[in-house]
Amino acid sequence: MSDLEFLNVPWTTQKGYYRSANAIFGKVGRIASDEVVLQLLNSKCIPVLLYGLEACPLLISDLASVDFVIVRFLMKLFNTNNMDIINNCRQYSDVKLPSTLWSDHVRRFEKNFAECDNIFCKISVSVLS
């Protein structure tokens, strides 16, 4: 078992996500419009969920687990379990799944890591190349 499997990295980030998502529902709940809640989701919750994951190798099941928490949030927000409705609402309101955002973050992380002036980063890049 690797260290990352032991730490269960996606679960660690999900705890912070659930804290921020529950805070949104607790503070604004059904008072705010769906658009406001989705903007808060995009600006406050998803960054918490993705924080630090770009440095971790994730399995497809890990990415599916991270995506699931967003899907459940949308199911609760739109009061439906129909995935067609959730996917339409997600596309219409421009809510991207974390697995899509994660791949962009990984590319940016690897680029910044390769361009870093730190000697450790340079040695790591030369060993990995």
Residue pairs with C-beta under 8 A, 6 or more apart in sequence:
4 56
4 57
9 52
9 53
9 56
9 58
9 62
10 53
10 58
10 62
10 65
10 66
11 65
13 48
13 49
13 50
13 51
13 52
13 53
13 66
14 49
14 65
14 66
14 69
16 48
16 49
16 51
17 45
17 46
17 48
17 49
17 69
18 69
19 48
20 44
20 45
20 48
21 41
21 45
21 69
21 73
24 37
24 40
24 41
24 44
24 45
25 37
25 76
28 36
28 37
28 40
32 40
34 77
34 78
34 93
35 93
37 77
38 77
38 93
38 95
41 70
41 73
41 95
42 94
42 95
45 73
46 70
46 98
46 101
49 66
49 69
49 70
49 98
50 98
50 101
50 102
50 105
53 66
53 102
53 105
54 102
54 105
54 106
54 108
54 109
55 109
58 66
58 102
63 98
63 99
63 102
64 99
66 98
66 99
66 102
67 97
67 98
67 99
69 98
70 95
70 97
70 98
71 83
71 86
71 97
74 86
74 89
74 90
74 95
75 81
75 86
78 85
78 86
78 89
80 86
89 95
90 97
113 121
113 124
113 125
114 121
114 125
116 122
